[in-house]
């Protein structure tokens, strides 16, 4: 896999599929995952003629974590460096969960580099109203700071893939999360807790599609509705029988909505 060296301690590994395709689609994964988590989207995007770029965000997959303080804007800046290196020009930007937060920040910081944006189970500020969800977030925070990534990975995987027939998906997610740099994972969790650009959403002028899994138990529908209210011109689609990992739960339906939006002028 190719790698971009941003600094002596920071390198970003990425997948590039169909490099002669055009325009480019940049896929940003969720917390604990990696670029390969978009594997079920790759064939559909390549068949449609797009150039597909799926990086491992710093600290995840095979990308390094250089240490120090971390903000979502730093992760967005990494993506700007990557696109500059690859000379993509403006891209279609697709982000799920953490990747959605990075996409929003990227749109604020580098608006000229975006054609359209797709936000999947995303948020401009993660402030749930449910006590049970606050408890879940608190447990995750405590687990990753005490028992470490394996315990965190198991808790997250069971939340995202709760059904018995999803055992293979749970095991794959646990494996992905355990690849992460523990310090990087904790730093990104802290940055997400502080992330709040809700009052800046009106600065985003690129066309936006919001996709929500109707059964998402990680980013509540109320938070995603707040995102929609902040982007009143955005299209919003809810996919039934899909949770937080909608790109895996319902890949064919997700891909259909994604391609329809990208193709629509």
Backbone as a ProteinNet text record, in pm:
[ID]
protein_1_A
[PRIMARY]
XXXXXXXXXXXXXXXXXXXXXXXXXXXXXXXXXXXXXXXXXXXXXXXXXXXXXXXXXXXXXXXXXXXXXXXXXXXXXXXXXXXXXXXXXXXXXXXXXXXXXXXXXXXXXXXXXXXXXXXXXXXXXXXXXXXXXXXXXXXXXXXXXXXXXXXXXXXXXXXXXXXXXXXXXXXXXXXXXXXXXXXXXXXXXXXXXXXXXXXXXXXXXXXXXXXXXXXXXXXXXXXXXXXXXXXXXXXXXXXXXXXXXXXXXXXXXXXXXXXXXXXXX
[TERTIARY]
83.9	0	86.9	49.2	127.9	115.9	212.2	219.1	265.5	203.4	242.9	313.7	437.3	513.2	488.3	413.9	379.5	485.6	539	644.9	728.5	842.5	924.9	849.9	748.8	676.1	535.7	494.8	357.3	356.2	301.3	281.2	139.3	79.8	-57.6	-54.7	-103.5	-115.2	-253.8	-261.5	-389.8	-401.2	-525	-557.7	-596	-546.5	-588.8	-629.2	-754.5	-810.7	-860.4	-830	-865.6	-804.7	-671.6	-606.9	-629.6	-668.7	-696.2	-842.4	-921.3	-1060.5	-1073.7	-1192.3	-1215.8	-1366.5	-1404.6	-1320.8	-1289.9	-1215.1	-1175.7	-1283.3	-1296.3	-1383.6	-1295.5	-1297.5	-1219.4	-1310.9	-1276.7	-1358.7	-1291.5	-1360.2	-1304.9	-1378.5	-1303.8	-1361.8	-1397	-1462	-1503.8	-1397.7	-1428.8	-1336.6	-1299.5	-1170.6	-1121.7	-1109.3	-1171.5	-1167.9	-1045.9	-1046.7	-937.4	-994.8	-910.5	-958	-1023.2	-974.4	-1028.5	-1171	-1221.4	-1359.7	-1462.1	-1417.2	-1505	-1504	-1454.6	-1436.1	-1563.6	-1678.5	-1803.6	-1849.4	-1784.3	-1814.6	-1717.9	-1600.7	-1499.2	-1550.3	-1607.5	-1647.5	-1749.6	-1848.5	-1952	-1892.6	-1802.2	-1741.6	-1649.2	-1573.5	-1484	-1564.9	-1670.8	-1755.5	-1816.6	-1838.3	-1893.9	-1785.9	-1660.7	-1553.2	-1476.9	-1503.4	-1438.5	-1298.9	-1216.5	-1087.9	-1114.6	-1081.2	-1117.4	-993.5	-1001.5	-891.6	-946.4	-888	-936.4	-818.9	-790.7	-676.4	-708	-602.5	-609.8	-584.5	-680.4	-662.4	-549.1	-477	-359.7	-395.1	-309.1	-330.5	-411.9	-468.8	-552.5	-497.2	-533.8	-480.9	-329.2	-267.9	-122.5	-65.9	-148.7	-97.1	-44.3	55.7	120.1	48.9	80.7	34	156.9	179	303.5	304.3	191.7	184	139.6	123.2	85.5	-63.5	-99.5	-240.1	-296.8	-423.8	-485.5	-623.3	-651.1	-782.3	-836.2	-966.1	-1025.6	-968.8	-936	-877.1	-741.2	-667.9	-540.8	-565.5	-669.7	-702.1	-749.3	-823	-866.3	-746	-647.7	-527.6	-447.4	-446.3	-380.2	-440.4	-573	-640.4	-610.7	-597.3	-560	-421.4	-328.2	-193	-197.3	-280.2	-290.2	-343.8	-448.6	-505.6	-408	-333.1	-232	-124.7	-81.2	20.5	-30.7	-155.9	-212.8	-266.9	-265.3	-308	-447.5	-539.8	-674.6	-762.3	-734.6	-832.2	-949.4	-1060.1	-1177.2	-1230.8	-1273.1	-1315.2	-1458.3	-1515.8	-1635.7	-1588.9	-1639.9	-1593.2	-1702.3	-1668.3	-1764.2	-1705.4	-1776.1	-1725.4	-1832.5	-1794.3	-1887.4	-1842.1	-1933.6	-1908.9	-1789.3	-1678.7	-1557.2	-1520.5	-1526.6	-1495.4	-1587.8	-1713.6	-1805.9	-1765.2	-1718.7	-1670.9	-1550.7	-1458.9	-1342.2	-1386.2	-1484.9	-1534.4	-1593.1	-1670.5	-1729.1	-1618.8	-1520.1	-1409.6	-1332.8	-1313.7	-1245	-1322.2	-1453.7	-1536.1	-1524.4	-1506.7	-1489.4	-1350.9	-1249.3	-1111.6	-1065.8	-1118.4	-1072.1	-1190.6	-1280.2	-1402.9	-1377.9	-1268	-1240.9	-1205.8	-1178	-1137.9	-1254.3	-1376.6	-1493.3	-1592.9	-1632.1	-1741.4	-1875	-1884.7	-2003.2	-1956.7	-2044.7	-2008.8	-2122.9	-2086.3	-2182.2	-2144.4	-2236.3	-2213.5	-2299	-2233.7	-2299.6	-2299.4	-2417.3	-2427.6	-2331.3	-2345.8	-2248.2	-2308.6	-2225.2	-2265.7	-2174.1	-2230.3	-2149.5	-2108.1	-2178.3	-2147.9	-2212.5	-2134.6	-2186.6	-2232.6	-2355.4	-2413.4	-2547.8	-2548	-2675.3	-2755.6	-2886.8	-2975.8	-3009.5	-2981.2	-3018.9	-2915.1	-2957.5	-2863.3	-2796.8	-2871.4	-2813.9	-2698.7	-2712.3	-2605.4	-2485.4	-2508	-2396.8	-2322.9	-2399.5	-2337.2	-2251.1	-2302.8	-2227.4	-2097.7	-2103.8	-1982.3	-1883.8	-1936.8	-1849.5	-1781	-1856.3	-1798.1	-1687	-1710.4	-1607.2	-1482.9	-1501.8	-1388.6	-1309.7	-1381.1	-1314	-1241.9	-1307.8	-1246.3	-1114.8	-1113.9	-993.8	-881.2	-915	-811.7	-770.9	-840.8	-806.5	-771.9	-870	-848.1	-787.4	-786.3	-717.5	-806.4	-742.1	-814.6	-893.5	-840.6	-919.4	-1056.4	-1061	-1189.2	-1279.2	-1221.1	-1296.1	-1351.2	-1267.1	-1306.2	-1425	-1422.7	-1532.9	-1663.4	-1654.6	-1775.5	-1834.4	-1749.2	-1796.3	-1854.7	-1784.5	-1828.7	-1965.2	-1989.3	-2119	-2229	-2194.4	-2294.3	-2332.1	-2231.9	-2255.9	-2313.3	-2269.3	-2318.4	-2378.1	-2501.3	-2557.4	-2619.2	-2639.7	-2716.2	-2625.3	-2677.6	-2595.4	-2535	-2609.7	-2559.4	-2449.8	-2421.7	-2318.8	-2185.5	-2167.7	-2045.4	-1919.4	-1919.9	-1801.7	-1769.9	-1873.2	-1852.8	-1797.1	-1846.2	-1793.2	-1645.2	-1608.3	-1467.8	-1378.2	-1426.6	-1347.9	-1329.6	-1435.9	-1424.1	-1329	-1336.1	-1242.2	-1098.7	-1075.3	-941.7	-895.9	-983.7	-949.1	-915.6	-999.7	-977.7	-846.1	-814.1	-691.1	-565	-578.9	-464	-426	-519.9	-499.7	-390.6	-329.4	-236.1	-319.4	-294.8	-379	-380.5	-264.6	-260.4	-336.6	-323.5	-395.8	-545.7	-589.4	-732.7	-787.1	-714.7	-760.7	-762.5	-661	-654.4	-770.7	-806	-918	-1049.9	-1065.4	-1186.5	-1200.9	-1090.1	-1095.7	-1129	-1072.8	-1099.3	-1246.1	-1305.6	-1447.8	-1536.9	-1497	-1575.1	-1577.1	-1470.7	-1460.2	-1510.4	-1531.5	-1568.2	-1707	-1716	-1845.8	-1837	-1890.6	-1893.6	-2038.4	-2131.8	-2273.2	-2306.4	-2240.5	-2271.5	-2199.4	-2125.2	-2054.6	-2108.1	-2209.9	-2258.8	-2308.8	-2355.5	-2404.7	-2293.4	-2167.7	-2054.9	-2031.2	-2097.8	-2077.4	-2176.3	-2123.5	-2207.6	-2206.2	-2119.6	-2118.7	-2246.4	-2295.1	-2410.8	-2379.6	-2474.8	-2454.3	-2568.1	-2530.8	-2626.7	-2597.4	-2698.3	-2686.8	-2753.7	-2681	-2736	-2733.8	-2848.5	-2860.6	-2909.1	-2848.1	-2902.5	-3013.8	-3132	-3246.2	-3226.7	-3138.3	-3117.4	-2982.7	-2927.1	-2799.8	-2816.4	-2737.3	-2741.7	-2616.9	-2532.9	-2411.2	-2425.9	-2474.5	-2506	-2657.7	-2725.9	-2872.9	-2933.6	-3055.3	-3124	-3141.7	-3158.5	-3176.4	-3052.2	-2934.9	-2809.4	-2796.4	-2834.9	-2828.1	-2932.3	-3046.1	-3147	-3095.3	-3020.2	-2958	-2862.9	-2790.2	-2700.9	-2781.8	-2891.8	-2976.7	-3031	-3070.9	-3123.3	-3017.2	-2891.2	-2783.2	-2745.7	-2784.9	-2759	-2893.9	-2974.3	-3113.5	-3128.5	-3026.3	-3035.5	-2991.2	-2944.3	-2893.6	-3008.1	-2981.9	-3073.6	-3049.2	-3154.5	-3140.7	-3214.4	-3140.9	-3197.1	-3176.2	-3280.2	-3269.8	-3280	-3186.3	-3184	-3235.8	-3343.5	-3401.2	-3312.1	-3331.8	-3258.9	-3108.6	-3063.4	-2920.7	-2885.8	-2772	-2725.1	-2613.4	-2521	-2412.7	-2322.3	-2304.7	-2220	-2304.7	-2379.2	-2471.3	-2399.8	-2274.1	-2200.1	-2176.3	-2190	-2176	-2311.6	-2400.6	-2534	-2616.4	-2615.1	-2697.8	-2613.6	-2509.4	-2417.5	-2481.6	-2568	-2627	-2716.3	-2798.4	-2886.3	-2804.7	-2706.3	-2619.4	-2550	-2492.2	-2419.6	-2511.9	-2635	-2729.3	-2756.5	-2782.3	-2807.4	-2681.7	-2567	-2441.2	-2418	-2430.1	-2402.8	-2505.7	-2631.9	-2734.4	-2701.5	-2654.5	-2620.8	-2497.1	-2394.8	-2272.9	-2297.9	-2383.6	-2408.3	-2500.9	-2584.3	-2685	-2616.4	-2636.3	-2569.7	-2638.7
-120.4	0	124.7	227.1	349.7	424	510.6	581.5	724.3	818.9	959.1	996.6	1043.3	1087.5	1236.1	1272.4	1411.9	1480	1406.9	1456.8	1336.5	1358.6	1242.7	1137	1178.5	1084.1	1052	1114.5	1094.9	1051.3	932.9	884.7	831.7	858.3	817.3	710.7	592.6	485.5	491.7	459.8	471.8	368.4	336	254.9	347.5	319	392.1	289.5	295	196.9	269.8	213.8	275.3	415.9	427.2	559.5	643.3	581.1	657.6	701.4	663.9	706.2	854.1	908.9	1050.3	1074.7	1166.7	1232.8	1139.3	1191.4	1110.1	1112.8	999.3	987.8	955.3	1041.1	1020.4	963.7	844.9	774	779.2	832	848.4	757.7	668.7	563.5	613.8	524.4	555.3	524.1	555.5	537	389.8	362.4	226.9	145.9	190.8	115.8	158.3	129.1	167.1	182	221.9	246.5	125.6	7	-115.1	-143.8	-72.8	-96.2	-55.9	15.5	54.5	-49	-168.2	-267.3	-296	-291.3	-321.5	-206	-91	21.6	27.8	-31.6	-19.6	-64.2	-185.7	-230.3	-138.3	-92.5	-6.8	125.7	182.6	309.9	294.4	185.7	161.5	135	55.7	28.7	156.9	255.2	383.4	476.6	432.3	509.3	602	595.6	687.8	639.2	734	706.9	701	591.6	569.4	579.2	663.5	682.6	660.3	564.8	528.5	523.5	632.6	635.8	574.1	532.4	503.1	635.2	682.4	806.2	786.9	894.6	881.2	809.1	712.9	634.1	507.8	490.8	374.9	296.6	168.6	85.8	86.4	120.5	122.1	264.4	364.9	501.4	523.2	608.7	630	738	741.7	847.8	914	1042.8	1106.1	1151.5	1136.3	1182.6	1327.6	1375.2	1514.1	1537.8	1665.6	1704.4	1681.7	1644	1612.8	1677.3	1740	1799.3	1741.8	1749.8	1703.7	1783.3	1908.9	1990.1	1935.7	1870.7	1808	1692.3	1614.6	1501.2	1549.8	1660.1	1719.3	1770.1	1828.4	1878.1	1763.9	1647.9	1530.3	1496.7	1504.1	1469.8	1572.6	1698	1801.3	1773.8	1734.5	1699	1580	1483.1	1363.5	1398.5	1478.4	1515.5	1599.9	1683.8	1763.7	1673.1	1574.7	1480	1401.8	1361.9	1280.7	1364.6	1496.6	1589.3	1553.5	1537	1493.1	1605.4	1728.8	1834.8	1814.2	1887.2	1871	1727.4	1678.6	1538.9	1530	1411.5	1374.1	1319.3	1373.3	1339.1	1262.4	1142.8	1055.9	1016.8	1044.6	1011.7	951.7	848.7	784.8	810.2	856.5	876.9	969.8	921.4	1002.5	1061.5	979.1	1027.8	1139.3	1136.3	1244	1373.8	1364.1	1483.4	1543.1	1457.3	1505.1	1570	1509.4	1564.2	1703.7	1721.4	1853.2	1956	1918.4	2009.2	2041	1939.9	1958.9	2057.8	2043.8	2133.8	2277.8	2297.3	2431.6	2487.5	2400.5	2445.9	2452.5	2363.6	2353.7	2340.9	2437.7	2423.8	2407.9	2462.1	2453.3	2312.6	2223.7	2087.1	1989.1	2038.3	1949.5	1978	1872.1	1880.2	1859.3	1747.7	1712	1637.3	1626.4	1559.2	1467.7	1348.7	1252.2	1224.8	1249.9	1232.9	1116.2	1015	889.4	872.1	863.3	850.2	948.6	1074.1	1175.8	1279.1	1375.6	1475.8	1596.7	1712.4	1833.7	1857.2	1792.6	1797.9	1675.9	1600.5	1475.3	1500.7	1549.8	1582.1	1511.4	1380.6	1308	1349.4	1338.5	1376.5	1257.7	1136	1016	981.3	963.5	921.9	787.7	696.6	566	577.5	671.8	689.4	758	855	914.3	806	714	605.4	518.2	488.5	407.6	477.3	606.6	680.3	680.5	698.6	700.7	565.5	458	323.9	304.3	346.1	334.5	412.2	533.2	616.7	551	495.7	430.2	303.7	224.9	100.1	124.9	221.8	242.9	302.7	367.7	425.4	331.8	219.4	126.4	-13.1	-79	-216.1	-223.3	-110.5	-107.4	-136.1	-141.2	-154.1	-284	-400.8	-524	-517.9	-467.1	-456	-355.1	-242.7	-142.3	-200.5	-275	-332.1	-426.1	-509.5	-604.3	-531	-427.7	-352.8	-283.3	-220.5	-148.9	-246.1	-356.6	-452.9	-511.9	-539.4	-594.3	-489	-364.6	-257.5	-237.8	-240.1	-211.9	-332.8	-451.8	-575.1	-665.4	-638.3	-708.7	-844.7	-876.2	-995.7	-1118.3	-1237.7	-1359.3	-1384.8	-1356.3	-1383.5	-1284.9	-1185.2	-1086.3	-1116.4	-1238.7	-1272.7	-1246.2	-1280.5	-1257.9	-1109.1	-1026.2	-881.7	-829.1	-884.4	-843.8	-875.3	-995.2	-1036.3	-949.8	-914.6	-830.2	-691	-636.8	-504.4	-506.4	-610	-622.4	-623.4	-697.2	-704.1	-567.5	-494.2	-360.7	-266.5	-266	-174.3	-205	-331.8	-370.5	-335.8	-299.4	-251.9	-108.8	-35.4	107.4	131.4	248.1	292.8	332.5	271.7	301.9	449.1	514.9	657.6	738.1	697.7	766.7	751	631.2	605.6	694.6	699.2	782.7	930.9	973	1113.8	1150.6	1061.2	1089.2	1090.2	1000.9	1004.1	1138.3	1188.3	1318.7	1430.5	1422.7	1527.3	1525.5	1406.7	1397.4	1456.3	1436.2	1491.1	1643.9	1703.7	1849.4	1906.7	1822	1868.3	1930.6	2053.6	2121.2	2232.9	2205.4	2306.8	2333.8	2306	2321.5	2463.7	2562.7	2701.4	2748.2	2656.9	2693.9	2620.4	2540.3	2459.7	2545.2	2666.9	2754.1	2803	2774.2	2810.5	2707.7	2593.8	2486.6	2505.5	2518.7	2545	2430.9	2332.6	2217.6	2136.5	2071.7	1982.7	1870.3	1840.4	1742.2	1640.8	1514.4	1407.1	1350.5	1345.1	1281.6	1145.2	1040.1	904.7	853.7	809.5	757.5	613.6	530.2	398.1	410.7	361.6	381.3	316.2	215.4	143.7	178.7	293.2	335.9	360.8	291.6	310.6	381.7	429.7	500.4	651.1	693.7	835.8	845.3	895.2	892.1	975	939.3	1009.4	1157.2	1191.1	1331.2	1412.9	1354.3	1423.6	1439.2	1336.2	1345.5	1443.3	1453.7	1552.1	1694	1713.9	1844.2	1880.5	1780.2	1804.2	1847.3	1779.9	1815.4	1958	1996	2131	2236.5	2201.8	2295.1	2305.2	2205.2	2202.8	2190.3	2295.2	2283.7	2244.6	2267.9	2230.7	2086.8	2020.5	1883.9	1785.7	1685.2	1572	1479.2	1411.8	1320.6	1191.5	1082.1	950.6	861.7	790.8	693	552.9	468.6	333.3	235.2	164.7	71.4	-50.2	-114	-237.3	-216.8	-96.2	-64.2	9.1	-25.8	39.6	137.8	150.3	246.6	209.4	80.9	34.1	10.7	111.6	97.8	57.3	94.1	59.4	-90.6	-159.8	-305.8	-372.1	-312.7	-368.8	-378	-269.9	-260.2	-203.2	-272.4	-213	-184.9	-272.4	-250.3	-126.9	-113.4	3	129.5	120.5	235.9	278.4	183	215.7	278.7	230.9	286.5	433.8	466.4	605.7	690.6	635.8	708.9	744.4	646.4	670.1	762.7	750.4	841.1	986.2	1008.2	1143.7	1195.4	1111.6	1156.2	1186.3	1107.9	1125.4	1242.3	1278	1382.5	1518.2	1588.8	1718.2	1828.1
0	0	0	-79	-79.2	53	78.6	205.5	180.9	249.3	242.4	371.4	361.3	477.4	496.4	599.8	624.9	710.8	807.5	895.1	937	1004	1043.7	1123.9	1201.6	1286.5	1236	1128.4	1081.3	936	912.6	776.1	763.8	648.2	620.1	511.2	545	446	383	255	186.9	76	45.3	-71	-184.9	-303.1	-421.6	-526.5	-565.6	-656.8	-781.6	-896	-1023.7	-1034.9	-1024.6	-1021.8	-1146.6	-1257.3	-1378.6	-1388.8	-1291.2	-1290.2	-1257.1	-1276.4	-1249.4	-1240.2	-1147.6	-1047.3	-930.4	-833.7	-718.7	-610.1	-540.8	-423.8	-304	-204.1	-82.3	24.9	76.2	173.6	310.6	410.1	544.4	642.4	704.4	789.6	928.5	1004.4	1139.6	1243.4	1368.8	1480.3	1495.4	1493.4	1512.3	1386	1278.2	1152.5	1070.9	941.6	852.2	711.4	617.9	482	418.5	453.3	394.1	438	539.4	584.6	478.5	374.2	264	151.8	176.8	70	-8.7	56.8	-12.9	-102.2	-90	-179.1	-298.6	-285.5	-390.4	-528.2	-542.4	-676.8	-742.7	-665.8	-723.7	-771.1	-693.6	-731.2	-851.5	-854.9	-968.2	-1095.3	-1083.6	-1200.1	-1255.9	-1169	-1212.6	-1267.2	-1263.9	-1325	-1233.4	-1100.9	-1009.3	-968	-933.6	-869.2	-719.8	-655.1	-515.1	-426.6	-323.7	-229.5	-89.6	-18.6	114.8	212	280.2	372.1	507.7	576.2	719.2	791.3	868.8	945	1045.3	1074.2	1162.3	1293.4	1328.7	1448.9	1427.3	1306	1277.5	1158.8	1152.2	1045.2	1048.8	935	925.5	926.6	950.1	963.3	1104.7	1115.5	1245.1	1325.2	1453.4	1541.5	1602.2	1575.2	1618.6	1763.5	1832.9	1971.2	1977.9	2099.1	2118.9	2109.7	2125.6	2121.8	1982.1	1977.2	1848.8	1840.2	1726.1	1699.6	1569.1	1551.6	1426.1	1308.6	1330.9	1223.9	1179.9	1269.6	1230.8	1135.8	1161.4	1074.6	938.5	937.5	810.3	732	801.3	734.8	672.9	740.1	681.6	546	537.6	411.8	303	342.4	245.1	188.9	274.2	228.7	133.3	165.9	81.5	-56.9	-63.2	-192.8	-273.8	-204.3	-274.4	-334.4	-257.2	-305	-426	-422.6	-529.7	-645.5	-629.9	-735.5	-788.3	-696.8	-733.1	-786.3	-746.1	-768	-673.7	-694.5	-606.9	-610.4	-494.2	-480.1	-430.1	-446.7	-373.5	-239.6	-132	2	75.4	123.4	191.4	326.4	435.3	567.7	655.8	730.9	824.1	967.5	1052.2	1194.6	1215.8	1274	1284.8	1149.3	1044.7	910.8	867.5	913.7	884	951.9	1077.1	1147.7	1075.3	1031.3	956.9	826	759.3	633.1	654.1	759.7	787.5	812.4	893.7	920.1	792.5	708.7	580.6	493.2	491.7	411.4	459.7	589.7	644.7	615.1	618.9	602.8	457.3	373.3	233.4	138.9	137.2	57.7	-91.8	-141.8	-285.9	-330.6	-235.3	-269.7	-269.8	-251.9	-241.9	-353.5	-424.5	-521.8	-451.1	-381.8	-304.7	-181	-82.2	42.3	86.6	131.2	184.4	329.7	421.6	565.1	613.8	668.4	703.3	854.8	914.6	1060.1	1127.3	1089.5	1126	1220.8	1260.5	1359.2	1348.7	1383.6	1394.8	1539.2	1630.8	1773.2	1837.3	1911.3	1968	2110.7	2122.1	2252.9	2267.1	2289.1	2298.3	2421.2	2408.5	2518	2608	2561.5	2635.8	2742.9	2869.2	2973.8	2942.3	2878.6	2848.6	2748	2655.3	2556.9	2619.7	2707.2	2781.3	2860.7	2920.1	2996.8	2905.6	2785.2	2688.7	2650.5	2621.8	2587.6	2704.4	2825.8	2943.9	2963.7	2944.8	2958.2	2856	2733.2	2629.5	2668	2718.3	2757.3	2869.7	2967	3080.1	3034.2	2951.1	2903.8	2832	2739.8	2658.9	2742.6	2855.2	2941.7	3055.1	3070	3178.5	3125.6	3067.6	3021.6	2881.7	2809.6	2680.6	2560.9	2444.7	2318.7	2304.3	2344.9	2325.5	2393.9	2518.1	2588.1	2519	2478.7	2405	2275.8	2205.2	2076	2091.2	2193.1	2212.8	2245.1	2329.2	2364.5	2242.4	2162.6	2044	1941.5	1919.3	1818.3	1853	1980.7	2020.1	2009.2	2028	2014.1	1866.7	1779.5	1638.7	1564.9	1603.7	1540.2	1648	1692.1	1807.5	1776.4	1649.1	1615.1	1602	1637.6	1632.6	1495.1	1389.5	1254.6	1211.6	1296.6	1263.7	1331.1	1375.8	1449.6	1367.3	1240.2	1156.3	1145.2	1136.2	1129.9	1261.7	1374.3	1504.5	1514.6	1474.5	1484.8	1396.6	1278.7	1188.9	1247.8	1309.9	1370.1	1489.7	1571.1	1683.2	1631.6	1525.4	1466.6	1418.1	1352.2	1302	1417.4	1520.8	1632.6	1703.1	1716.9	1787.9	1709.8	1582	1504.9	1541.4	1600.3	1623.4	1726.8	1718	1820.4	1943.2	2059.9	2176.9	2214	2208.6	2240.9	2136.4	2009.5	1903.1	1918.2	1952.7	1972.1	2083.1	2195.5	2307.3	2268.7	2194.2	2153.4	2062.4	1971.6	1882.4	1959.5	2056.1	2138.5	2209.5	2263	2331.4	2232.5	2112.8	2013.1	1969.8	1962.2	1926.5	2036.2	2162.1	2272.7	2268.6	2216	2209.3	2077.5	1979.6	1845.2	1845.8	1797.5	1789.5	1686	1568	1462.2	1419.8	1508.8	1475.1	1430.8	1490.6	1456.3	1329.6	1263.8	1140.7	1018	1034.5	923.3	807.5	838.7	731.3	639.4	675.7	589.7	479.2	487.7	390.1	274.9	154.8	38.4	-62.9	-44.5	-135	-116	-221.6	-206.1	-106.3	-20.2	86.1	86.5	103.7	129.5	266.9	352.2	483.6	475.4	513	514.5	658.4	705.9	842.1	840.1	921.2	946.2	1049.4	1017.9	1108	1244.2	1251.7	1377.3	1440.8	1405.2	1462.8	1612.1	1694.3	1839.3	1891.3	1800.5	1840.5	1823.9	1709.4	1686.8	1674.5	1776.8	1776.9	1664.9	1627.8	1520.6	1553.9	1681	1718.2	1684.7	1702.9	1669.8	1518.8	1445.8	1300.1	1247.1	1314.7	1276.3	1300.3	1408	1432.2	1318.5	1267.3	1154.1	1032	1007.6	893.8	908.4	1028.8	1050.9	1023.2	1052.4	1027.3	881.5	803.5	658.9	588.5	589.3	544.1	398.1	316.1	174.7	149.9	253.4	236.5	214.9	131.8	120.6	239.8	285.7	399.7	369.4	376.3	348.2	470.3	509.2	617.8	557.7	592	537.3	642.3	612.7	710.1	731	846.8	881.5	874.7	911.5	909.7	1038.1	1096	1216.2	1186.4	1282.1	1267.1	1149.4	1126.8	1015.6	891.4	850.5	738.4	610	593.7	471.7	462.2	575.2	579.4	595.3	675.2	699.4	570.8	494.4	374.1	259	217.7	119	-15.7	-62.8	-196	-196.3	-94.6	-85.9	-62.7	24.9	48.7	-80.2	-151.8	-274.9	-378.7	-384.7	-482.3	-453.6	-325.6	-289	-310.9	-276.2	-293.3	-439.2	-527.3	-669	-732.7	-692.8	-744.3	-710.2	-588.2	-547.1	-619.7	-632.6	-699.4	-847.8	-910.9	-1054.4	-1084.8	-988.3	-1012	-1021.1	-1129.7	-1150.4	-1069.9
[MASK]
+++++++++++++++++++++++++++++++++++++++++++++++++++++++++++++++++++++++++++++++++++++++++++++++++++++++++++++++++++++++++++++++++++++++++++++++++++++++++++++++++++++++++++++++++++++++++++++++++++++++++++++++++++++++++++++++++++++++++++++++++++++++++++++++++++++++++

